[in-house]
Amino acid sequence: MGIQDIIEGKKEWRAHMARVKALPKDYQIVYKEIQKYLFKIGLVELTDGIGLLSGIVDFFEEGAALGKGVLEVTGSDVATFCDDLIKDSKTYYDIYQESVDQEVNKAMKKVIDKKK
Protein backbone atom coordinates (compact mmCIF):
# COMPACT_ATOMS: atom_id res chain seq x y z
CA MET A 1 0.00 0.00 0.00
CA GLY A 2 1.54 3.25 -1.13
CA ILE A 3 1.18 6.71 0.30
CA GLN A 4 -1.33 7.61 -2.40
CA ASP A 5 -3.54 4.68 -1.35
CA ILE A 6 -3.40 5.85 2.26
CA ILE A 7 -4.35 9.39 1.25
CA GLU A 8 -7.23 8.15 -0.90
CA GLY A 9 -8.40 5.87 1.92
CA LYS A 10 -8.45 8.79 4.35
CA LYS A 11 -10.40 10.94 1.88
CA GLU A 12 -12.90 8.13 1.38
CA TRP A 13 -13.25 7.67 5.15
CA ARG A 14 -13.78 11.40 5.76
CA ALA A 15 -16.45 11.55 3.04
CA HIS A 16 -18.11 8.49 4.56
CA MET A 17 -18.13 10.00 8.04
CA ALA A 18 -19.56 13.26 6.64
CA ARG A 19 -22.48 11.20 5.33
CA VAL A 20 -22.93 9.65 8.78
CA LYS A 21 -22.91 13.07 10.44
CA ALA A 22 -25.63 14.24 8.02
CA LEU A 23 -27.98 11.51 9.28
CA PRO A 24 -30.56 12.21 11.99
CA LYS A 25 -29.16 11.81 15.51
CA ASP A 26 -30.88 8.47 16.21
CA TYR A 27 -29.36 7.02 13.03
CA GLN A 28 -25.92 8.31 14.00
CA ILE A 29 -26.12 6.64 17.40
CA VAL A 30 -27.13 3.29 15.95
CA TYR A 31 -24.57 3.55 13.15
CA LYS A 32 -21.77 4.09 15.67
CA GLU A 33 -22.89 1.07 17.69
CA ILE A 34 -23.04 -1.06 14.53
CA GLN A 35 -19.57 0.14 13.57
CA LYS A 36 -18.19 -0.79 17.01
CA TYR A 37 -19.88 -4.18 16.83
CA LEU A 38 -18.41 -4.94 13.41
CA PHE A 39 -14.93 -3.78 14.44
CA LYS A 40 -15.04 -5.86 17.64
CA ILE A 41 -15.96 -9.10 15.89
CA GLY A 42 -13.09 -8.61 13.45
CA LEU A 43 -14.93 -8.65 10.16
CA VAL A 44 -12.39 -9.28 7.39
CA GLU A 45 -14.40 -7.20 4.89
CA LEU A 46 -13.77 -4.06 6.91
CA THR A 47 -10.07 -4.18 6.10
CA ASP A 48 -10.87 -4.13 2.38
CA GLY A 49 -12.47 -0.69 2.46
CA ILE A 50 -15.73 0.69 3.70
CA GLY A 51 -18.09 -1.17 1.37
CA LEU A 52 -20.31 -2.71 4.05
CA LEU A 53 -20.34 0.43 6.17
CA SER A 54 -21.15 2.53 3.13
CA GLY A 55 -24.03 0.19 2.33
CA ILE A 56 -25.38 0.66 5.85
CA VAL A 57 -25.25 4.45 5.40
CA ASP A 58 -27.08 4.09 2.06
CA PHE A 59 -29.75 2.02 3.82
CA PHE A 60 -30.00 4.54 6.66
CA GLU A 61 -30.25 7.48 4.26
CA GLU A 62 -33.17 5.78 2.53
CA GLY A 63 -34.92 5.15 5.85
CA ALA A 64 -34.38 8.71 7.01
CA ALA A 65 -35.65 10.06 3.67
CA LEU A 66 -38.85 8.07 4.19
CA GLY A 67 -39.23 9.61 7.65
CA LYS A 68 -38.70 6.33 9.50
CA GLY A 69 -37.00 6.08 12.86
CA VAL A 70 -33.80 4.05 12.87
CA LEU A 71 -35.30 1.17 14.86
CA GLU A 72 -38.06 0.91 12.26
CA VAL A 73 -35.28 0.27 9.74
CA THR A 74 -33.05 -2.06 11.78
CA GLY A 75 -35.58 -3.60 14.12
CA SER A 76 -35.33 -3.27 17.88
CA ASP A 77 -32.50 -5.83 18.17
CA VAL A 78 -29.60 -4.08 16.49
CA ALA A 79 -27.15 -6.92 17.24
CA THR A 80 -29.39 -9.34 15.35
CA PHE A 81 -29.54 -6.83 12.49
CA CYS A 82 -25.72 -6.87 12.43
CA ASP A 83 -25.55 -10.65 12.61
CA ASP A 84 -27.94 -10.91 9.67
CA LEU A 85 -25.77 -8.51 7.66
CA ILE A 86 -22.63 -10.56 8.18
CA LYS A 87 -23.95 -14.10 8.46
CA ASP A 88 -21.97 -15.27 5.41
CA SER A 89 -18.92 -13.10 6.06
CA LYS A 90 -15.59 -14.23 7.42
CA THR A 91 -14.18 -12.86 10.65
CA TYR A 92 -10.64 -13.00 12.00
CA TYR A 93 -12.02 -15.34 14.64
CA ASP A 94 -13.04 -17.76 11.88
CA ILE A 95 -9.58 -17.56 10.34
CA TYR A 96 -7.96 -18.18 13.72
CA GLN A 97 -10.22 -21.18 14.37
CA GLU A 98 -9.29 -22.67 11.00
CA SER A 99 -5.60 -22.12 11.75
CA VAL A 100 -5.87 -23.83 15.14
CA ASP A 101 -7.75 -26.76 13.61
CA GLN A 102 -5.08 -27.15 10.91
CA GLU A 103 -2.26 -27.09 13.47
CA VAL A 104 -4.00 -29.66 15.67
CA ASN A 105 -4.64 -31.89 12.66
CA LYS A 106 -0.96 -31.65 11.60
CA ALA A 107 0.21 -32.46 15.12
CA MET A 108 -2.18 -35.39 15.44
CA LYS A 109 -1.07 -36.76 12.06
CA LYS A 110 2.56 -36.68 13.25
CA VAL A 111 1.63 -38.51 16.44
CA ILE A 112 -0.28 -41.16 14.51
CA ASP A 113 2.54 -41.53 11.96
CA LYS A 114 5.09 -42.03 14.79
CA LYS A 115 2.98 -44.80 16.31
CA LYS A 116 3.01 -46.75 13.06
C-alpha positions in Angstrom: 0.0 0.0 0.0 1.5 3.3 -1.1 1.2 6.7 0.3 -1.3 7.6 -2.4 -3.5 4.7 -1.4 -3.4 5.9 2.3 -4.4 9.4 1.3 -7.2 8.1 -0.9 -8.4 5.9 1.9 -8.5 8.8 4.4 -10.4 10.9 1.9 -12.9 8.1 1.4 -13.3 7.7 5.2 -13.8 11.4 5.8 -16.4 11.5 3.0 -18.1 8.5 4.6 -18.1 10.0 8.0 -19.6 13.3 6.6 -22.5 11.2 5.3 -22.9 9.6 8.8 -22.9 13.1 10.4 -25.6 14.2 8.0 -28.0 11.5 9.3 -30.6 12.2 12.0 -29.2 11.8 15.5 -30.9 8.5 16.2 -29.4 7.0 13.0 -25.9 8.3 14.0 -26.1 6.6 17.4 -27.1 3.3 16.0 -24.6 3.6 13.1 -21.8 4.1 15.7 -22.9 1.1 17.7 -23.0 -1.1 14.5 -19.6 0.1 13.6 -18.2 -0.8 17.0 -19.9 -4.2 16.8 -18.4 -4.9 13.4 -14.9 -3.8 14.4 -15.0 -5.9 17.6 -16.0 -9.1 15.9 -13.1 -8.6 13.4 -14.9 -8.7 10.2 -12.4 -9.3 7.4 -14.4 -7.2 4.9 -13.8 -4.1 6.9 -10.1 -4.2 6.1 -10.9 -4.1 2.4 -12.5 -0.7 2.5 -15.7 0.7 3.7 -18.1 -1.2 1.4 -20.3 -2.7 4.0 -20.3 0.4 6.2 -21.2 2.5 3.1 -24.0 0.2 2.3 -25.4 0.7 5.8 -25.3 4.4 5.4 -27.1 4.1 2.1 -29.8 2.0 3.8 -30.0 4.5 6.7 -30.2 7.5 4.3 -33.2 5.8 2.5 -34.9 5.1 5.8 -34.4 8.7 7.0 -35.7 10.1 3.7 -38.8 8.1 4.2 -39.2 9.6 7.6 -38.7 6.3 9.5 -37.0 6.1 12.9 -33.8 4.1 12.9 -35.3 1.2 14.9 -38.1 0.9 12.3 -35.3 0.3 9.7 -33.1 -2.1 11.8 -35.6 -3.6 14.1 -35.3 -3.3 17.9 -32.5 -5.8 18.2 -29.6 -4.1 16.5 -27.1 -6.9 17.2 -29.4 -9.3 15.4 -29.5 -6.8 12.5 -25.7 -6.9 12.4 -25.6 -10.6 12.6 -27.9 -10.9 9.7 -25.8 -8.5 7.7 -22.6 -10.6 8.2 -24.0 -14.1 8.5 -22.0 -15.3 5.4 -18.9 -13.1 6.1 -15.6 -14.2 7.4 -14.2 -12.9 10.7 -10.6 -13.0 12.0 -12.0 -15.3 14.6 -13.0 -17.8 11.9 -9.6 -17.6 10.3 -8.0 -18.2 13.7 -10.2 -21.2 14.4 -9.3 -22.7 11.0 -5.6 -22.1 11.8 -5.9 -23.8 15.1 -7.7 -26.8 13.6 -5.1 -27.1 10.9 -2.3 -27.1 13.5 -4.0 -29.7 15.7 -4.6 -31.9 12.7 -1.0 -31.6 11.6 0.2 -32.5 15.1 -2.2 -35.4 15.4 -1.1 -36.8 12.1 2.6 -36.7 13.3 1.6 -38.5 16.4 -0.3 -41.2 14.5 2.5 -41.5 12.0 5.1 -42.0 14.8 3.0 -44.8 16.3 3.0 -46.8 13.1 
